Amino acid sequence: MLVANTGAIAIENARLFGDTKQRVQRLAALRAMDMSISSSFDLRVTLNVLLDQVTAQLNVDAACVLLYNAHTRTLEYAAGRGFQSGTNGSTSLRIDQSLAGLAALERRMVHFPNLRANKGTRPLLQPVEDDSFVAYYAIPLIAKGQVKGVLEIYNRSPLSPDPEWMEFLEALAGDTAIAIDNTALFNELQRSNVELILAYDRTLEGWSRALELRDEETEGHAQRVTEKTVQLARAMGMGEAELVHVRRGALLHDIGKMGIPDRILHKPGPLDEEEWKIMRRHPVKAFDLLSPIPYLKQALDIPYNHHERWEGSGYPNGLKGEQIPLAARIFAVVDVWDALLSARPYRAAWPEDEVIAYLRQEAGKQFDPQVVEAFLRLRTQN
């Protein structure tokens, strides 16, 4: 009797140990899912983690995730494990004509203990139709009240799941639905940000063109100097984040001239001293116009400072040397290069060799010598 009791206790202890070990493994699996969701917005990574855990912890032969496309009302294959024939066949199913769609439409788990007995009632993915599966589960992936997809589970022999098996499956399905929803929100946010940035840039380009329409002498100048300034700034080591502001500042370098009266801006002859005082105010007017706009504050270096001179005789603040922001020093060289190469009503375009000689002559006076050298070096490379 004692031996029998001891044996029974040992068997029960082994069963309890096995149950405890399984619970720990499933908790670890849920933890892995949570970590994947919190550390990555790449849905493929999360789905791969999910399917690894589903097949390992639930001890099933195959599983896949179908994502719901609300526009086409179809469930589309996203990821799978354990299918012998791959996914070269049908990879989408109409939601109203499939087993997975039944789970999605009725928002409940669908279970077929014997797929062969139900064969032909509703379609499965083509790779599944060609396989030898018997048991089937489909559980809808629901987040914030909306169906995001369906998790399907397949086994080549009958399944007899216990309540903990079902609870674990539902937990994994809940985590997956959250991951899909988070990814969709993140992608939508990225899309909105890109659209907003494009709208910003189109607006700036519109402002630049509006100024060129007002000052016909400079037609095309802003776009040309913008591209060359960005190219030179990149060659001098500026990062891509800085180049965004350089580009915006170059496009808007003369935006302050919008505040200069036509009688001065369009005067055919030379300006007198009073008119020059007004004209030299256009960097300040640019600052006043742009500084209240948060996303343009970092683009002010060029509109506000591109008329400063290396030796300190420029305007509006008489900055000297490296007191002048690098973006403005770069732009000043490109601006003069383009201006001298372009014809004006009051003068012909300069020959290129004369412009080069002028830049070298003004290096250390009007221009930062290092910027001049970098510009001329870049010019020979292009």
Buried (B, 14 or more C-beta within 10 A) or exposed (E): EEEEEEEEEEEEEEEEEEEEEBEEEBEEBBEBBBEBBEEBBEBEBBBBBBBBBBBEBBEBBBBBBBBBEEEEEBBBBBBBBBBEEEBEEBBBBEBEEBBBBBBBBEEEBBBBBEBEEEEEEBBBBBBBBBBEBBBBBBBBBBBEEEBBBBBBBBBBEEBEBEEEBBEBBEBBBBBBBBBBBBBBEEEEEEEEEEEEEEEBBEEBBEBBBEBBEBBEBBEEBBBBBBEBBBBBBBBBEBEEEBBBBBBBBBBBBBBBBBBBEEEBBEEEEEBEEEBEEBBBBBBBBBBEBBEEEEBBEBBBBBBBBBBBBBEEEBBBBEBBEEEBBBBBBBBBBBBBBBBBBBEEEEEEEBEEEEBBEBBBEBBBEBBBEBBBBBBBEBBEEE
